[in-house]
Protein backbone atom coordinates (compact mmCIF):
# COMPACT_ATOMS: atom_id res chain seq x y z
CA UNK A 1 0.00 0.00 0.00
CA UNK A 2 1.36 3.41 -0.93
CA UNK A 3 1.44 6.33 1.48
CA UNK A 4 -1.25 8.08 -0.56
CA UNK A 5 -3.48 4.99 -0.60
CA UNK A 6 -3.12 4.57 3.15
CA UNK A 7 -4.06 8.17 3.77
CA UNK A 8 -7.04 7.96 1.47
CA UNK A 9 -8.12 4.85 3.36
CA UNK A 10 -8.06 6.79 6.62
CA UNK A 11 -10.13 9.53 5.02
CA UNK A 12 -12.67 7.20 3.41
CA UNK A 13 -16.24 8.28 4.05
CA UNK A 14 -15.23 11.70 5.35
CA UNK A 15 -16.96 13.65 2.61
CA UNK A 16 -20.12 11.62 3.07
CA UNK A 17 -20.17 12.18 6.81
CA UNK A 18 -19.19 15.68 7.82
CA UNK A 19 -18.82 14.58 11.44
CA UNK A 20 -16.09 12.05 10.65
CA UNK A 21 -12.60 12.70 11.99
CA UNK A 22 -13.66 15.79 13.90
CA UNK A 23 -10.87 15.53 16.44
CA UNK A 24 -9.35 18.80 15.22
CA UNK A 25 -12.41 20.25 13.44
CA UNK A 26 -10.78 19.33 10.16
CA UNK A 27 -13.80 17.89 8.32
CA UNK A 28 -16.36 20.64 8.58
CA UNK A 29 -17.13 21.05 4.86
CA UNK A 30 -17.11 19.31 1.52
CA UNK A 31 -13.39 19.92 1.01
CA UNK A 32 -12.68 17.56 3.91
CA UNK A 33 -10.75 14.88 2.05
CA UNK A 34 -8.55 17.30 0.12
CA UNK A 35 -7.74 19.44 3.14
CA UNK A 36 -7.06 16.43 5.37
CA UNK A 37 -4.84 14.83 2.75
CA UNK A 38 -2.86 18.04 2.37
CA UNK A 39 -2.43 18.31 6.13
CA UNK A 40 -1.28 14.71 6.48
CA UNK A 41 1.17 15.22 3.62
CA UNK A 42 2.63 18.25 5.39
CA UNK A 43 2.98 16.27 8.62
CA UNK A 44 4.51 13.29 6.91
CA UNK A 45 7.07 15.56 5.29
CA UNK A 46 8.52 16.20 8.76
CA UNK A 47 8.72 12.54 9.69
CA UNK A 48 12.34 11.95 8.73
CA UNK A 49 12.95 10.65 12.23
CA UNK A 50 10.83 7.58 11.39
CA UNK A 51 13.20 6.55 8.61
CA UNK A 52 16.16 7.04 10.96
CA UNK A 53 14.65 4.81 13.65
CA UNK A 54 13.46 2.08 11.29
CA UNK A 55 16.67 2.01 9.27
CA UNK A 56 20.08 0.62 10.08
CA UNK A 57 22.12 3.80 9.62
CA UNK A 58 23.28 5.94 12.53
CA UNK A 59 23.27 9.53 11.28
CA UNK A 60 22.58 12.83 13.03
CA UNK A 61 20.46 15.68 11.70
CA UNK A 62 17.93 18.28 12.78
CA UNK A 63 19.00 18.15 16.41
CA UNK A 64 18.63 14.36 16.53
CA UNK A 65 21.90 12.61 17.31
CA UNK A 66 22.83 8.97 16.86
CA UNK A 67 25.74 7.15 18.44
CA UNK A 68 26.75 3.57 17.76
CA UNK A 69 28.08 1.82 20.87
CA UNK A 70 28.88 -1.78 20.10
CA UNK A 71 25.72 -3.36 18.74
CA UNK A 72 23.47 -0.65 20.17
CA UNK A 73 22.27 2.46 18.31
CA UNK A 74 21.55 5.29 20.75
CA UNK A 75 19.25 7.90 19.18
CA UNK A 76 18.75 11.09 21.20
CA UNK A 77 15.94 13.56 20.47
CA UNK A 78 15.93 17.23 21.47
CA UNK A 79 12.99 18.96 23.10
CA UNK A 80 10.19 19.53 20.62
CA UNK A 81 7.20 17.91 18.96
CA UNK A 82 7.60 14.97 16.59
CA UNK A 83 4.63 13.66 14.56
CA UNK A 84 3.85 9.94 14.59
CA UNK A 85 2.04 8.95 11.37
CA UNK A 86 1.70 5.21 12.07
CA UNK A 87 3.15 2.40 14.14
CA UNK A 88 6.92 2.91 14.08
CA UNK A 89 9.09 -0.21 14.33
CA UNK A 90 11.96 0.11 16.81
CA UNK A 91 14.44 -2.48 15.50
CA UNK A 92 16.56 -4.69 17.71
CA UNK A 93 19.45 -3.04 19.56
CA UNK A 94 18.00 0.49 19.48
CA UNK A 95 17.74 3.07 22.27
CA UNK A 96 15.41 6.07 21.87
CA UNK A 97 15.99 8.80 24.43
CA UNK A 98 14.26 12.15 24.81
CA UNK A 99 15.42 15.42 26.32
CA UNK A 100 14.42 14.73 29.91
CA UNK A 101 12.29 12.80 32.36
CA UNK A 102 8.71 14.17 32.11
CA UNK A 103 7.81 12.55 35.44
CA UNK A 104 10.59 13.96 37.60
CA UNK A 105 8.07 15.89 39.72
CA UNK A 106 4.62 15.04 41.02
CA UNK A 107 3.26 12.38 38.67
CA UNK A 108 -0.24 13.88 38.64
CA UNK A 109 1.05 17.32 37.61
CA UNK A 110 1.66 18.20 33.98
CA UNK A 111 5.33 19.01 33.30
CA UNK A 112 6.71 22.01 31.44
CA UNK A 113 6.52 20.56 27.96
CA UNK A 114 8.81 23.22 26.51
CA UNK A 115 11.72 21.17 27.81
CA UNK A 116 10.32 17.78 26.78
CA UNK A 117 10.44 15.51 23.75
CA UNK A 118 6.83 14.92 22.73
CA UNK A 119 5.66 12.45 20.10
CA UNK A 120 2.18 13.28 18.79
CA UNK A 121 -0.08 11.04 16.71
CA UNK A 122 -1.00 12.74 13.44
CA UNK A 123 -4.50 11.29 13.44
CA UNK A 124 -6.98 9.49 15.64
CA UNK A 125 -10.31 7.71 15.64
CA UNK A 126 -13.45 9.72 16.30
CA UNK A 127 -17.20 9.22 16.06
CA UNK A 128 -17.36 8.78 12.30
CA UNK A 129 -14.58 6.22 12.03
CA UNK A 130 -16.51 3.02 12.69
CA UNK A 131 -16.40 2.28 8.98
CA UNK A 132 -12.62 2.45 9.00
CA UNK A 133 -12.30 -0.21 11.67
CA UNK A 134 -15.40 -2.20 10.78
CA UNK A 135 -16.00 -2.46 14.50
CA UNK A 136 -18.63 -1.33 16.93
CA UNK A 137 -18.11 1.79 18.98
CA UNK A 138 -18.45 0.66 22.58
CA UNK A 139 -17.86 4.02 24.22
CA UNK A 140 -21.27 4.01 25.89
CA UNK A 141 -22.80 0.58 25.36
CA UNK A 142 -21.73 -3.04 25.33
CA UNK A 143 -23.27 -6.03 23.61
CA UNK A 144 -21.88 -9.54 23.09
CA UNK A 145 -20.81 -10.93 19.77
CA UNK A 146 -23.75 -12.01 17.63
CA UNK A 147 -24.66 -12.34 13.93
CA UNK A 148 -25.81 -8.74 14.22
CA UNK A 149 -22.59 -7.61 15.86
CA UNK A 150 -19.66 -9.64 14.46
CA UNK A 151 -16.01 -8.67 14.42
CA UNK A 152 -15.10 -7.53 10.92
CA UNK A 153 -11.57 -6.35 11.59
CA UNK A 154 -10.27 -9.36 9.68
CA UNK A 155 -10.91 -7.34 6.52
CA UNK A 156 -8.09 -4.95 7.39
CA UNK A 157 -4.64 -5.26 5.87
CA UNK A 158 -1.46 -5.11 7.95
CA UNK A 159 -0.63 -1.74 6.40
CA UNK A 160 -4.00 -0.41 7.49
CA UNK A 161 -3.43 -1.79 10.97
CA UNK A 162 -0.14 0.12 11.21
CA UNK A 163 -1.87 3.39 10.33
CA UNK A 164 -4.67 2.75 12.82
CA UNK A 165 -2.38 2.21 15.83
CA UNK A 166 0.32 4.92 15.83
CA UNK A 167 3.01 4.39 18.43
CA UNK A 168 6.13 2.27 18.88
CA UNK A 169 6.54 -1.43 18.06
CA UNK A 170 9.39 -2.71 20.22
CA UNK A 171 11.72 -5.50 19.11
CA UNK A 172 14.37 -7.29 21.21
CA UNK A 173 17.00 -5.28 23.11
CA UNK A 174 15.22 -1.94 22.77
CA UNK A 175 14.75 1.01 25.11
CA UNK A 176 12.47 4.04 24.98
CA UNK A 177 12.95 6.56 27.77
CA UNK A 178 12.48 10.21 28.71
CA UNK A 179 9.67 11.00 26.27
CA UNK A 180 6.03 12.07 26.27
CA UNK A 181 3.35 10.89 23.87
CA UNK A 182 -0.04 12.28 22.88
CA UNK A 183 -2.68 10.14 21.20
CA UNK A 184 -5.60 11.55 19.22
CA UNK A 185 -8.26 8.86 19.48
CA UNK A 186 -11.53 10.12 20.90
CA UNK A 187 -13.21 6.77 21.52
CA UNK A 188 -12.65 3.05 21.80
CA UNK A 189 -13.74 1.64 18.45
CA UNK A 190 -14.30 -1.96 19.50
CA UNK A 191 -13.99 -4.42 22.31
CA UNK A 192 -10.77 -6.14 23.38
CA UNK A 193 -10.67 -8.77 20.67
CA UNK A 194 -10.42 -6.39 17.75
CA UNK A 195 -8.51 -3.34 18.89
CA UNK A 196 -8.28 -1.08 15.87
CA UNK A 197 -6.06 1.30 17.78
CA UNK A 198 -3.38 -0.33 19.87
CA UNK A 199 -0.92 0.64 22.55
CA UNK A 200 1.58 3.46 22.54
CA UNK A 201 4.14 0.72 23.13
CA UNK A 202 3.59 -2.75 21.71
CA UNK A 203 5.55 -5.90 21.08
CA UNK A 204 5.01 -7.91 17.87
CA UNK A 205 2.13 -10.33 17.76
CA UNK A 206 -1.46 -10.90 16.77
CA UNK A 207 -3.86 -8.02 16.22
CA UNK A 208 -6.81 -10.08 17.45
CA UNK A 209 -6.48 -10.99 21.12
CA UNK A 210 -6.86 -14.73 20.46
CA UNK A 211 -5.00 -14.76 17.15
CA UNK A 212 -8.16 -15.60 15.21
CA UNK A 213 -6.94 -13.89 12.04
CA UNK A 214 -3.49 -15.28 11.35
CA UNK A 215 -2.81 -12.80 8.54
CA UNK A 216 -3.17 -9.83 10.91
CA UNK A 217 0.06 -9.33 12.84
CA UNK A 218 2.17 -6.42 13.97
CA UNK A 219 5.77 -6.64 12.82
CA UNK A 220 7.02 -10.17 12.32
CA UNK A 221 4.61 -11.53 14.92
CA UNK A 222 7.43 -13.23 16.87
CA UNK A 223 8.10 -12.99 20.62
CA UNK A 224 10.87 -10.64 21.76
CA UNK A 225 13.10 -10.23 24.78
CA UNK A 226 14.64 -7.38 26.78
CA UNK A 227 12.35 -4.39 26.23
CA UNK A 228 12.58 -1.35 28.52
CA UNK A 229 10.06 1.52 28.71
CA UNK A 230 11.11 4.12 31.27
CA UNK A 231 10.22 7.70 32.22
CA UNK A 232 7.38 8.14 29.74
CA UNK A 233 4.24 10.24 30.02
CA UNK A 234 1.05 9.80 28.03
CA UNK A 235 -1.91 11.92 27.03
CA UNK A 236 -1.89 15.23 28.86
CA UNK A 237 -0.04 17.30 26.25
CA UNK A 238 -3.16 18.12 24.22
CA UNK A 239 -5.58 20.81 25.32
CA UNK A 240 -8.44 18.42 24.53
CA UNK A 241 -9.00 16.07 27.50
CA UNK A 242 -10.81 13.54 25.29
CA UNK A 243 -7.81 12.90 23.04
CA UNK A 244 -5.82 9.87 24.11
CA UNK A 245 -4.33 6.55 23.10
CA UNK A 246 -6.09 3.20 23.38
CA UNK A 247 -3.56 1.52 25.71
CA UNK A 248 -0.26 2.45 27.28
CA UNK A 249 1.52 -0.91 26.88
CA UNK A 250 0.26 -3.94 24.94
CA UNK A 251 2.45 -7.06 24.99
CA UNK A 252 0.74 -9.06 22.27
CA UNK A 253 -0.02 -12.74 22.08
CA UNK A 254 1.93 -14.58 19.38
CA UNK A 255 1.35 -17.76 17.39
CA UNK A 256 4.55 -19.40 18.65
CA UNK A 257 5.24 -21.67 21.62
CA UNK A 258 7.91 -19.33 23.01
CA UNK A 259 7.26 -16.49 25.48
CA UNK A 260 7.91 -12.78 25.22
CA UNK A 261 10.36 -12.15 28.08
CA UNK A 262 12.16 -9.47 30.08
CA UNK A 263 9.71 -6.58 29.57
CA UNK A 264 10.29 -3.72 32.02
CA UNK A 265 8.04 -0.68 32.47
CA UNK A 266 9.24 1.94 34.97
CA UNK A 267 7.96 5.39 35.88
CA UNK A 268 5.21 5.43 33.27
CA UNK A 269 2.39 7.96 33.71
CA UNK A 270 -0.84 7.82 31.71
CA UNK A 271 -3.47 10.46 32.41
CA UNK A 272 -6.20 9.13 30.11
CA UNK A 273 -6.67 5.98 28.02
CA UNK A 274 -9.62 4.62 26.07
CA UNK A 275 -8.89 0.96 26.87
CA UNK A 276 -6.49 -0.85 29.25
CA UNK A 277 -3.46 0.62 30.95
CA UNK A 278 -0.76 -2.07 30.82
CA UNK A 279 -1.71 -5.48 29.45
CA UNK A 280 0.60 -8.51 29.35
CA UNK A 281 -1.22 -10.75 26.92
CA UNK A 282 -0.59 -14.35 25.95
CA UNK A 283 2.68 -16.11 26.79
CA UNK A 284 4.75 -13.65 28.88
CA UNK A 285 7.51 -14.38 31.40
CA UNK A 286 9.84 -12.26 33.55
CA UNK A 287 8.05 -8.92 33.29
CA UNK A 288 8.21 -5.98 35.71
CA UNK A 289 5.99 -2.92 36.15
CA UNK A 290 7.34 -0.50 38.75
CA UNK A 291 6.56 3.04 39.94
CA UNK A 292 3.72 3.77 37.51
CA UNK A 293 0.70 6.06 37.74
CA UNK A 294 -2.32 5.42 35.50
CA UNK A 295 -5.69 7.11 35.78
CA UNK A 296 -8.98 7.42 33.91
CA UNK A 297 -8.89 4.30 31.74
CA UNK A 298 -11.60 2.74 29.60
CA UNK A 299 -10.99 -0.72 31.03
CA UNK A 300 -8.64 -2.53 33.41
CA UNK A 301 -5.55 -0.60 34.53
CA UNK A 302 -3.07 -3.41 35.26
CA UNK A 303 -3.98 -6.59 33.37
CA UNK A 304 -2.55 -10.03 32.66
CA UNK A 305 -4.28 -12.03 29.94
CA UNK A 306 -2.23 -15.18 30.30
CA UNK A 307 -4.99 -17.50 29.05
CA UNK A 308 -3.77 -21.12 29.39
CA UNK A 309 -0.09 -20.24 28.85
CA UNK A 310 2.73 -20.69 31.36
CA UNK A 311 2.92 -16.96 32.06
CA UNK A 312 4.97 -16.44 35.22
CA UNK A 313 7.38 -14.22 37.14
CA UNK A 314 5.28 -11.17 36.33
CA UNK A 315 5.50 -8.42 38.96
CA UNK A 316 3.51 -5.19 39.36
CA UNK A 317 4.81 -3.09 42.24
CA UNK A 318 4.85 0.38 43.81
CA UNK A 319 2.19 1.64 41.42
CA UNK A 320 -1.06 3.61 41.50
CA UNK A 321 -4.30 3.09 39.58
CA UNK A 322 -7.13 5.62 39.64
CA UNK A 323 -10.70 5.29 38.34
CA UNK A 324 -10.61 2.20 36.13
CA UNK A 325 -13.38 2.25 33.54
CA UNK A 326 -14.00 5.99 33.85
CA UNK A 327 -13.51 6.61 30.13
CA UNK A 328 -16.43 4.28 29.45
CA UNK A 329 -18.66 5.61 32.22
CA UNK A 330 -17.62 2.73 34.46
CA UNK A 331 -19.29 0.14 32.25
CA UNK A 332 -16.49 -2.09 33.37
CA UNK A 333 -12.88 -1.98 34.40
CA UNK A 334 -10.85 -3.05 37.41
CA UNK A 335 -7.65 -1.67 38.82
CA UNK A 336 -6.11 -5.16 38.61
CA UNK A 337 -7.39 -7.99 36.40
CA UNK A 338 -6.07 -11.48 35.66
CA UNK A 339 -7.42 -13.57 32.81
CA UNK A 340 -5.17 -16.59 33.17
CA UNK A 341 -1.53 -16.94 34.28
CA UNK A 342 0.59 -19.22 36.44
CA UNK A 343 2.45 -16.83 38.74
CA UNK A 344 1.89 -13.09 39.22
CA UNK A 345 2.74 -10.77 42.12
CA UNK A 346 1.03 -7.45 42.90
CA UNK A 347 3.05 -5.63 45.54
CA UNK A 348 2.27 -2.21 47.06
CA UNK A 349 -0.45 -1.40 44.52
CA UNK A 350 -2.71 1.48 45.56
CA UNK A 351 -6.03 1.84 43.78
CA UNK A 352 -8.76 4.47 43.98
CA UNK A 353 -12.32 3.80 42.82
CA UNK A 354 -15.70 5.54 43.25
CA UNK A 355 -18.84 3.91 44.63
CA UNK A 356 -19.51 0.41 43.36
CA UNK A 357 -20.99 0.16 39.89
CA UNK A 358 -23.75 -2.32 40.68
CA UNK A 359 -25.84 -1.34 37.66
CA UNK A 360 -23.36 -2.56 35.05
CA UNK A 361 -20.91 -4.71 36.95
CA UNK A 362 -22.68 -6.60 39.72
CA UNK A 363 -22.16 -10.31 39.10
CA UNK A 364 -25.40 -11.74 40.49
CA UNK A 365 -24.82 -15.17 38.96
CA UNK A 366 -21.65 -15.69 40.98
CA UNK A 367 -22.77 -13.67 44.02
CA UNK A 368 -20.04 -11.09 43.75
CA UNK A 369 -18.93 -7.87 42.17
CA UNK A 370 -16.56 -7.34 39.31
CA UNK A 371 -15.28 -4.01 38.01
CA UNK A 372 -14.67 -1.61 40.87
CA UNK A 373 -16.19 -3.94 43.46
CA UNK A 374 -12.71 -5.26 44.24
CA UNK A 375 -9.16 -4.02 43.80
CA UNK A 376 -8.40 -7.07 41.68
CA UNK A 377 -10.50 -9.63 39.83
CA UNK A 378 -9.65 -13.14 38.64
CA UNK A 379 -11.62 -14.10 35.54
CA UNK A 380 -12.06 -17.32 33.60
CA UNK A 381 -12.34 -15.63 30.18
CA UNK A 382 -9.87 -16.12 27.30
CA UNK A 383 -9.45 -19.85 28.01
CA UNK A 384 -7.92 -19.12 31.41
CA UNK A 385 -6.60 -22.17 33.27
CA UNK A 386 -5.59 -21.65 36.90
CA UNK A 387 -4.47 -25.19 37.73
CA UNK A 388 -1.26 -24.75 39.72
CA UNK A 389 -1.47 -20.94 39.65
CA UNK A 390 -0.22 -18.72 42.49
CA UNK A 391 -1.15 -15.04 42.75
CA UNK A 392 0.24 -12.82 45.49
CA UNK A 393 -1.29 -9.51 46.63
CA UNK A 394 1.05 -7.95 49.19
CA UNK A 395 0.63 -4.52 50.73
CA UNK A 396 -2.15 -3.51 48.32
CA UNK A 397 -4.63 -0.81 49.37
CA UNK A 398 -8.07 0.08 47.97
CA UNK A 399 -9.35 3.62 48.55
CA UNK A 400 -12.54 5.59 48.00
CA UNK A 401 -12.17 8.06 45.13
CA UNK A 402 -13.10 11.73 45.42
CA UNK A 403 -13.57 13.46 42.08
CA UNK A 404 -12.94 17.15 41.45
CA UNK A 405 -13.99 16.93 37.80
CA UNK A 406 -13.83 14.47 34.92
CA UNK A 407 -10.05 14.23 34.84
CA UNK A 408 -9.18 15.71 38.21
CA UNK A 409 -8.90 13.71 41.42
CA UNK A 410 -8.26 14.36 45.09
CA UNK A 411 -6.08 11.55 46.42
CA UNK A 412 -5.26 13.26 49.70
CA UNK A 413 -6.40 11.77 53.01
CA UNK A 414 -7.27 8.37 51.46
CA UNK A 415 -10.16 6.45 53.01
CA UNK A 416 -10.45 2.65 52.64
CA UNK A 417 -13.35 1.34 50.59
CA UNK A 418 -13.88 -1.72 52.80
CA UNK A 419 -14.25 -3.74 49.60
CA UNK A 420 -12.27 -6.93 48.97
CA UNK A 421 -8.73 -6.85 47.67
CA UNK A 422 -9.45 -9.83 45.38
CA UNK A 423 -12.61 -11.28 43.84
CA UNK A 424 -12.55 -14.81 42.45
CA UNK A 425 -16.10 -15.92 41.69
CA UNK A 426 -15.57 -17.82 38.45
CA UNK A 427 -12.79 -20.41 38.77
CA UNK A 428 -13.99 -23.58 40.47
CA UNK A 429 -11.52 -26.04 38.96
CA UNK A 430 -9.17 -26.09 41.94
CA UNK A 431 -5.41 -25.70 42.04
CA UNK A 432 -5.45 -21.90 42.40
CA UNK A 433 -3.71 -20.28 45.38
CA UNK A 434 -4.34 -16.59 46.11
CA UNK A 435 -2.15 -15.06 48.82
CA UNK A 436 -3.26 -11.75 50.34
CA UNK A 437 -1.15 -10.00 52.98
N, C-alpha and C positions, 0 to 999 in steps of 0.2 A: 504494500500500500504506500502510495506517495504521500508526502507531507500535505499536499493540497487535498488529496482524497480524504485523508484522515480528518482534516479540518472541516471539510464539507460534510463529512459524516457527523461530526459533533454539532454542526449547525442545521442538520436536517430537520425539517418541520418548523423551523423558526419563523419563516415568513407566513406560514399558515396559522401559527399560534403566536400572537404578539406578546403573550405572557411568558413564552419560553426563554430560558436563559436570562432572567431578569436580575441576576445577582448584582450587576453594576449598571442597571437601567440601560442596557446596550441594545435592546431589541424592541424599542418603542414604536417603530414605524416600519413601513414596507421595505426600507433599505437595509433591514436587519442583517441579512446574510452577507451583503457586500461589506457593510461597515464592520461586522464582526470578523470577517475574513481578513480585512485590511489590518484590523487591530492585532489579531493573532500573528499575522505576518510580521508586523513591526516588533512584537514581543519575541518571536522566534529568531529575529535577526540579532538579538542580543543574547542568544543562548550559546555562545561559543564555549562557555564553561562545560556544557554537556558533552561536547566532543572531546574536550580535554579529559574529563573524568572517564568516559567510556573507552577512550583510546589507550594505547600503550606508551605513547610518548610522554615525556616529562618536560614540558616547556612552560615558560612564565610569560604572562602578558596581562595587561589591563589591571594591574595590582594583584593578580593571582600568581602565586609563586609555587613552584614544584621542585622538590628535592628528592633525588633517588638515594636511598640509604639501604644498601644491600638489595634485597628483593622487594623492599617496600617503597612505594611512591607516596610522598607526603605532600599533599596539595593544601595550601593555605589561602584562605579567602580574606579579603579586607572587609571592613564594615561597609554595608550597603545592601541593596535589594537585588536579588537574582531570581529571574523568572524560571519556573519549572513547568515545561510544556507537556510533560508526560512522565511515566515512570522511568527514572534514570538508573541504569545498571552501574553499580559500584563494583568493578572487577576485583578479583582476588588480589591481595597484597596492596591495598590502597587505603590511605588515611586521608579523610577530609576534615579539616579543622577551620573553624571560624575565628573571628577577631577576639572573642572573649566569652566568658561564661555568662549566659543570660540569667542564670539562677543563683548568682552569687549573694543576693540579698534575700529578703523575705520571698518565699516561693509564690505567695498569693498576690504579690505586688508586681505590676508591669515594670520591666526595666526601661532604661533610657535606650531606645532602639537606635539612636544616632550612632552609638558605639558598637552596634551588633551586626552580625552577618545574618541576613534574613532571606530565606528562600520562600518565594510566593508562587502558589499555583496560578497558572495563567487562566484557568477556567474551572468551573465547578458545576455540579448538578443542581438544578432548581426545579420549580413546580412543573415546568413543561417538558422535562427531560425523560419522562417515563418511556417514551418511544425509543429513546436512544438505548436504554438498558433493557428494554423489553421486560421490565419487572415492575411489580406493584410498589407504589409508594406507601410505606407503612408508618409514616410520621405520626399519624393520629389513630389508625386502626390496625387491627391484626386479624387475619383469618388464615386457617390452615390451607395447605395445598389441596387443590381439588381440580376437576376438569375445567372449572370456571376460572381458577387461579393457578395455572401451572407456572413453573419456572421456564422462561424462554431465553435465558442468557446463553444457552448453548449455541445460539445463532450468531454470537459475536465471534470476531476473529481475534487472534492474539494481538495484532496491531491495535485493534480497537480497545482491547482491554488495557493496553499500556497507556492510551490516551485518556481512559476513564479513571485511572488511579494514579495521578501524579504523586511523586515521592521518590524514595530511594529503595532500590532492590539490592540487598546486601549479599555478596558472595563470601567465600571463606577468607579469613584473615583480613577483615576490613574494620575500619573505625570511622565513626562520624561523631564529632564532638564540638562543643562551643558554637552551636548554631541555633537559630530560631526558624520556625516554619509556620506559614499561614496557608490553610486550606480555604477553598471557596465553595465547597458544597453547602447547600442550604437545607438539605433533607437527607434522609436515608432512603435510597431508592428501592430497597428490597430487604428481605430477611437474610439471616446469616448465610444460608446456603448459596446465595447468588450475589455476593457483594459486587456491585458494579464499580464502586469506588473502594479502594483498599486502604491499607495503612500508610502512614507517612514513611515508616520503615517496614520493609517486608523481607522475607527470605524466599528463595525460589520454591515453587510448588504449584499445587492445583488451585485454580480459581474457585471452583465449587468446593464447599467445605467437606464433602465426602468423595471428591475426585470422580464425580459421576460423568463428567465430560472430559475424556482423556486428552482431547485436542486442545483444551484450554489450560495453559500453564504460563506462569510467569518465569521468565528466564529459561534456563535449561531444565527446570523442574526437579533438580537433584538436591539432596540435603547438603548443608554446608556446615562448617565448623569455625569457631573463633570469630564471633561478631561482637563488636562493642559499640554501644550507643550511650553517650555520656554528655551531660551538661547541655541538654536540648530543651527548647521551650516551644510549645505549640499553641497556636490559635488565639492569641490576644494582641496581635499586631494590627489587624484590621479594625476600622472604626465600626464595622457592622458585627454585632455580637452573634448573629445567626450564621456567619460564615465560619466553616470549620472543616476539618478532615473527617473521614469516616472512623478510622482507628488510629491510635498512636503507633503500636507495634503489632504486626501480624506475622507470626512464624507459621508458615503454611504447611499443611499436610502434603506429603509427596507420595508417589506411586512405588517407591522402593521399600526395601526391608531394612534400610539403615536409618538411624536417627539423625536429625539436626542437633548439633551439640555445641556447648560452650558459647551460649548467647548471654551477654551481660548488658543490662540496662541500668544505668546509674544517673541519679539526679535529673530525671526527666520530669517536666511539668507540662500538663495539658489542661487548659482552662475550659475547653469545650470540645466535645466529640459527638458525632451523630450515631456511632455504634459503640463497640467495646473500647476499653482503654488499652490494656496489654493482653494479648491472647496467644498462648502457646498451644498450637493446634497440631494434632497428629502425634507423630513419633518424635519426642523431644527429650533430651537428656542433658543434665549438667547445665542448668540455666539459672541465672541470678537476676532478680529485680531488687534494687536497693535505693533507698532515699528518694522515692518518687512522690509526686503530688498530682493527683488527677481528680478533676471535678466536672460535674455537669455532663455526664455521658448519656448516650441513647440506649445503653445496655449495660452489661456487667463491666466493672472496672478492672478487676484482676481475674483473669480467666485461664483455665487449663482445659482444653478439649482433647484429652488424651485418648478418648475412645477405648478400644481394646488393646492399645499398644503398651509396650513396656516403658512408658514415660516415667522417669524417676530422677531423683536428685535435682528437683526444681525448688527453688527457694525464693519467696517474696518476703522482704524484711524492711523494717524501719520506714514504712510508707504510709501515705494518707490517701483515702478515697472519700469523696464528698458527693452525695446526691446522685447515686446511680439511677439511671433511667429518666432523669429529669428532662433530657432533650426529647423524650417521647412521652411526656406528661405522665411519667411513672407507670407506663403500661407494663413494663417489666424491667428488671435490672437489679443485680445484687452487687454489693461491694466486692465480694469474693464468690467465684463460682467454679465448680469442678464438674466436668462432664467426662469422667474417665481418666485414670492415671494409676500408677502403682505407688509412687512415693513423692509427696509434696509437703513442704513446710511453709507455714505462714507465721512469721515471727514479728511481733511488735507492729502489727497492722492496726491503724486507727481509722475507723469509718464513721461518717456522719450520715444520718438519714432522717427524713421527716416522719410524720405519723405513718403507720402502716397503711399500705395500699390494699385494703381488703376487697375493694370493688373489682380490681383487675387481677390481683395476684393471690388471693386466698385460695389455698389448695384444699377444698373441702373433701375431695375424694380420699386424700391421704391424711386428713386431720392436721394440717399444718400450713404454715405460710411459706411462700417463696418470695421472691423479690426482696423488698426491704424489711421483710419480717424477721430476717436473721442477718448477721454479718456475713455469713457464708452459707452457700447451699451446695449440696451434693446431688447431682441429677443423674438419671439413667439414660438420658438421650444420647444420640450419636454412637450407639452400640457400646456404651460404657460397660466395662467389666471390672468389678472391684474385688474379685477374688485375690486375696493376698495383698491388698492395698493398705497402706498406712499413711494417714494424713495427720499432721501435727499443727495445732493452733496454739501458739505460745505467746502470752503477753498481749493478746489482741483485745481491743476495746471498741465498744459500739455506743455511739453518742447520739443524742437527739439534736437534729439540725434546726438552727434558727436562720431563716432567710431574711435578707435585707433587700431583695430584688431578685430578678430572674437569674442573674449571674453573680450575685454578691452574697456572701455568707458571713455570718458571725460565728467563729469557732472558739471564741473566748469562753471561759467558765464552762467547760463541757459538762453536760449532765447525762448520765447513763440512760439508755433506752429501756433497760430491763427486759430486752428481747434476747433470744438465744444467740450464742456465738455461732453455732452450726445447726443447720436443719438437714436431716437425712430421712426423708419420708418415702423414698422410692425404691432404694436397693434393699431387697430382702433375700438375696442369694447367699449371704454369709461371707465370711472371710475378710470383711472390711473392719479395720481398726482406726478409730478417730480419737486422737489424744488432744484434750483441751486442758491447758494449764494457765 
